[in-house]
Amino acid sequence: MTGRRRWSTEEILDTAAKLLRTSDAESFSVRKLAAALGTDSSSLYRHFRNKTELLRAVADRILQAAMDGYRPEGDWKQRITALGLRLREAFGEQPQLAAVWGRYGSGGTGSRLVMEELLQALRTSGLPDEEIPARYHRLVILLAALISSEAGISIITPEEYEQGMEQFRVAVLGADPERFPALAHFARDIRPLGADRPAAFEEILAAQLAAIEAQLP
């Protein structure tokens, strides 16, 4: 009698990533992953203690891919900007996984590579060491929020997009000027949430870096 195949950790993560490209973290389960592999859930728990640990490992692979071949260049602001854009691009190719990173984070090699580069860049900025951890934390929150938000918009269907645009037009252009005077005043200039995301990403990140620079001794 042939025994059940033993799947490697990398094969499990490959399959989990494929499932997460077509579903979200909420609907993803170890049971579904086991079914896709043709095995039972208990065999996967030899590799990962629970669903959260598995999701963190999947997100970490995206971080590793983003850091593959990365070489720091330029001053500290250019390094952090380049890193942010690499992360944005990596998760942009697999947007379903951006929400996983934003929610669960990661503690693997990819995470350590990102942390190391951010901390190294901040150290070269001239910030006192005691201020660097807090600045690092705010940068990571900002990057995760921007990337997760953009990824969430990128995976909606055309029908969902059109429905959202119609609701946006009704909410903004149809606002009662007596009740919402500021909204009515700016209505024709207000842009929907998904508009011009690349430029918004860079501008928001640049503003955060400028705020850090303003605090330098």
PELIN-V328104 format. One record per residue. OMEGA is omega as a letter, one per 40 degrees, with the letter a starting at -180 (NA if undefined). Layout:
BEGIN
omega=(OMEGA OMEGA)
END
This chain:
BEGIN
omega=(a i i a i a i i a i i a i a i i i i a i a i i a a a i i i i i i i i i i a i i a a a i a i a a a a a a i i i i i i i a i i i i i i a a i a i a i i i a i i i a i i i i i i i i a a i i i i a i a i i i i a a a a a i a a i i a i i i a a i a i a i i i i a i i a a i a a a i i a a i a i a a a a a a i a a i i i a a i a i i i i a i i i i i i a i a a a a a i a i a a a a i i a a a a i i a i a a a i a a i i i a a a i i i i i i i i a a a a i NA)
END
